[in-house]
Amino acid sequence: EMRLRDYTAADLAAVHAINQAEVPAVGDETLEALGRIGELSTIALVADDEATGEIGGFCMVLEPGTGYESGNYRWFEERYDRFVYLDRIAIAPSFQRRGLGRAFYAAVERLAAERCPDAGQFTLEVNLRPRNDTSLAFHAALGFVEVGQRETSYGALVSLMAKPP
């Protein structure tokens, strides 16, 4: 049985291993840098197996004003007063196709309403180059719409997406 719970610093090594296995779908990060993003996050969740404790996925979500040095995050910061920004979500291959992605998004929306008064838009980006059709279809089905595109410093083209509260 999988459960979602709040991320703690003790989860960092497992979360980092999942993150690095999912590059380039998520950004390549050092252990230290990923730990810092976790510290900046208003909502950071892991999915683990209740029986074994094995971590199968995670997500990290930030509000405006953290000083986070992401160009995509800053794009939203320049355009929206209030938002929650999904910096990353990654699910280990052996835990995929179990509905964890949808469970994470539902939990983020619920927690944003609880923890972030007037949370505003739920924002994120999806790669257009290299194209991530699975992610584009997933986000369209959840009600996200493209609000812009940008070329990133790491050579990708991204679709910047938002979902109204």
Secondary structure as GFF3:
##gff-version 3
##sequence-region A 1 165
A	DSSP	beta_strand	2	6	.	.	.	ID=ss1
A	DSSP	three_ten_helix	9	11	.	.	.	ID=ss2
A	DSSP	alpha_helix	12	21	.	.	.	ID=ss3
A	DSSP	alpha_helix	31	40	.	.	.	ID=ss4
A	DSSP	beta_strand	43	49	.	.	.	ID=ss5
A	DSSP	beta_strand	55	62	.	.	.	ID=ss6
A	DSSP	alpha_helix	71	79	.	.	.	ID=ss7
A	DSSP	beta_strand	83	91	.	.	.	ID=ss8
A	DSSP	three_ten_helix	93	95	.	.	.	ID=ss9
A	DSSP	alpha_helix	100	115	.	.	.	ID=ss10
A	DSSP	beta_strand	121	129	.	.	.	ID=ss11
A	DSSP	alpha_helix	133	141	.	.	.	ID=ss12
A	DSSP	beta_strand	145	151	.	.	.	ID=ss13
A	DSSP	beta_strand	157	163	.	.	.	ID=ss14
###
